[in-house]
Amino acid sequence: MDIQPFQIVTVVVFLAILLAAQLLLKRLRTAGGLPSSVKRMEVLQNLSVGPKERLLLVRVDGSDFLVGVPRHGPLTLQPLAPNSTEVTYV
């Protein structure tokens, strides 16, 4: 199986086009030409409740969730009502 010179040139040109596209997109983003990515999720608070257990207060698309992160096992999610002080146990 011989590699022909035109095959090497084709791969090099393809990689150069990919690199140029990446640099162009990065430059447009930093110059304000393209909208930056919208934050849909943010961690509002992080509380350690044990050696490897945590509670997270997370906002996703304007809705707040209480997320339990146990040492082993799945995550537990509890949606919170806006301006709620009531605690619901699951």
SULUR-V116818 format. One record per residue. N is the residue number from 1. PHI is phi in radians with two decimals (999 if undefined). NEAR is the number of other ideal C-beta (glycine too) atoms within 10 Angstrom. Layout:
# SULUR-V116818
n & phi & near
N & PHI & NEAR
N & PHI & NEAR
This chain:
# SULUR-V116818
n & phi & near
1 & 999 & 2
2 & -1.64 & 4
3 & -1.67 & 8
4 & -1.49 & 8
5 & -1.02 & 7
6 & -1.18 & 8
7 & -1.21 & 10
8 & -1.13 & 10
9 & -1.09 & 10
10 & -1.08 & 11
11 & -1.15 & 11
12 & -1.12 & 10
13 & -1.13 & 10
14 & -1.05 & 10
15 & -1.13 & 10
16 & -1.14 & 10
17 & -1.15 & 10
18 & -1.08 & 10
19 & -1.11 & 10
20 & -1.11 & 10
21 & -1.13 & 10
22 & -1.11 & 10
23 & -1.13 & 10
24 & -1.13 & 11
25 & -1.13 & 12
26 & -1.12 & 11
27 & -1.17 & 11
28 & -1.14 & 11
29 & -1.13 & 13
30 & -1.28 & 10
31 & -1.50 & 8
32 & 1.53 & 8
33 & -1.30 & 10
34 & -2.10 & 12
35 & -1.17 & 7
36 & -1.29 & 8
37 & -1.12 & 7
38 & -1.54 & 6
39 & -1.35 & 7
40 & -1.66 & 9
41 & -2.38 & 9
42 & -2.56 & 9
43 & -1.56 & 10
44 & -1.44 & 10
45 & -2.52 & 9
46 & -2.36 & 12
47 & -2.17 & 10
48 & -1.44 & 10
49 & -2.02 & 11
50 & -3.08 & 9
51 & -1.03 & 6
52 & -2.37 & 10
53 & -1.95 & 13
54 & -2.45 & 14
55 & -2.03 & 16
56 & -2.12 & 16
57 & -1.78 & 15
58 & -2.10 & 17
59 & -1.90 & 15
60 & -2.18 & 13
61 & 0.87 & 7
62 & 1.50 & 7
63 & -1.82 & 11
64 & -1.65 & 16
65 & -2.33 & 15
66 & -1.72 & 18
67 & -2.02 & 16
68 & -1.66 & 16
69 & -2.02 & 16
70 & -1.40 & 13
71 & -1.10 & 9
72 & -2.29 & 6
73 & 1.87 & 8
74 & -1.38 & 8
75 & -1.35 & 9
76 & -2.02 & 12
77 & -2.01 & 13
78 & -2.36 & 14
79 & -1.18 & 11
80 & -1.93 & 17
81 & -1.26 & 10
82 & -1.05 & 7
83 & 0.95 & 6
84 & -1.62 & 10
85 & -1.93 & 6
86 & -1.37 & 6
87 & -1.86 & 8
88 & -1.97 & 10
89 & -1.67 & 4
90 & -2.08 & 7
